[in-house]
Amino acid sequence: MSELLLKEISNFADYVQSRKKLLGLSNLALSQKTGVSDGEISKIITKKRKSVSLHSFYNIAVNTGDTIKNVQDAVYTHRSLELKKKYKLEKRTNFGLFMREEFEGENTFEIIQARTGIEKQRLIDIYFNTGAPEPYEFLLIEKAVGKEPGEMMKAYIEKYPVRKSKK
């Protein structure tokens, strides 16, 4: 596991602990308030997660009365979430240029990849394979398409909620 990822997991655990303490909530009460299972909250706090879940990130922040910007600043202290100002787009064929100019609009895959600095294969995994975006990747993509922190995240979380497993 990368050093950055370990730092994010630790920072998120600290953030969740601070929200619990501020609101005077147990794991179970926090679970009921946020819609994140108490088992998941326990894993977050004890740093047993392998990454920071987008759904947990969003639901814990928003449903405890915080902003996405605050949780972003608490968890991603070590990452630059600034967009690239200078970038080169991958060369396209004439047909590819035609499609981008006439139909795709401003937020093509290549432009998002270039502006965010997210590696091409990682973005392919997020867009087309089984990859799920990390919260910091989502924040960068939101910024790249001109949205406020959490604006697209809210729509995504509402459209694709975590599926509860049957017990």
N, C-alpha and C positions, 0 to 999 in steps of 0.2 A: 504494500500500500504506500502511495506517495506521501511525502512529508506534508504537502499542501492539503491533501485529503484528510490526513490525521488532524491537522490544525483546524480544518473546517468542522470535523466531527466534534472535536473538543470545544470549539467556540460555540457550536450549536447547543451542545450539552449545557454549557455555562449559561447561554441565553435562556434555554428552557427552564433551568433551575431558577434563574433570576425572575422570570415571569411567574413561576409557581410561588416563589417567596413574596413577590410584590402583591400578588392577589390572595395569598394565604390559602393555596389550594393543595390538596393531595394529588397523587397521580390519577386516581379515579375521578376526582372532581375536575381536574384539568382535561381528562379524557372526555368527560360529559360536556364540558364547555366548548371544546375544540373539534370534537368528532374524530380525534386521533385515538386509537385504542390505548388502554392503559398499559398493555404489553409493549406497544411501540414506544410510548413515552418512557417506560422503564429502560428499554434498549437504548434510546437516545441519551438519557441521563447517565447510564452506565457505560456509554461509548461502545456498545456492542453492534452498532450499525456499521455497514461498510461504506456508506455515503450519506449525504444529507438528502432526504426525500423531498421532492418538490411539494408534494401534498402536505407533508408535516410542516415544512418551512412556512408555507402559505397559511394553512389552517391554524397553526399555533399563534402566528403573529396576528392575523386579522381577528380571530375569535377571542383573543385576550386583549383586544383594544389597541394593539400596536400598529405601526405602519410597516410596509415592506421595506422602505428606506432604512428604518431603524434596525430591523433584523439583518438586512444586507450589511449595514455598517458593523454590526456586532459579529457576524459570522465571517465575512470576507475581508478581514483586516489586512490580509497579506496578498490580496489579488488586486490588480488594476482592472477596473470595470470601465475603462475608457475605450472608446471606439478608435479604430485606426483612421487617421486623417489622410494618409497617403497609401494607396493600394493599387494593384494592377489586377484587372479581371482576366480570367483565363480566356484564351483565344477561342472564339466560336467560328463555326462555318457560316457562310452567308445565310443559310436557313436558320441557324441558331441566333444570329444577329437579328434577323427578321422577326423571329418569335419574341425575342426579348424586347425589341423596340415597339412592336405592334400589339403584343398581347400580355406579356408577363408583368409589365409595370415596373415600379422602382425597387421592389423588394425581392429580387430574384435570389435564388440559392447562392449564386456566385457573389452577389453584392453583400448578402448577409455574411457569408463566409469571409469575405475580404475585410469588411468593416469590423467584425467581431474578433477576428483572429482565431476563431475556433477551427481546429484542424479539419480539413476536407473530409477525411474518413469518419471523424467523429460526427460531423454534421450529416453525413450520409446515413450513419447509424441512427441518428435521432429522427431524420426525415423519413427514411425508407425501411429500416431494419427494426430490430427489437429494442434499440437504445431508447432510454428516457432521458430528457434533459435534466442536468443538474440545475439547481436554482440559479447559480451564477451565470450559467449559459443562457437560461431563460431571461435573466435580467439584461444581459448583453444584447440578446435578440430583440427584446422590447425596445431598448435604447436605439438599436440600429434601424428599427422601423418607425421611430418617432413616438413611441408610447411612453407613458409615465411608469415608474417602477410599480409592478403589481397589476397594471391595467390588463394586459393580455393574460397574465397568470391567473387572475380572477376568472376570466372567461374560460380558460382552459380547465381549471379545477372544477368549475361548475358543469362544463360539458362532459368531462371525463373524470368523474369522482372515483375514489379508490373503491374497488369492489370488495365488499365484506365477504370473508370466507364463511362457509356454513359450519356451525359447530355441532 
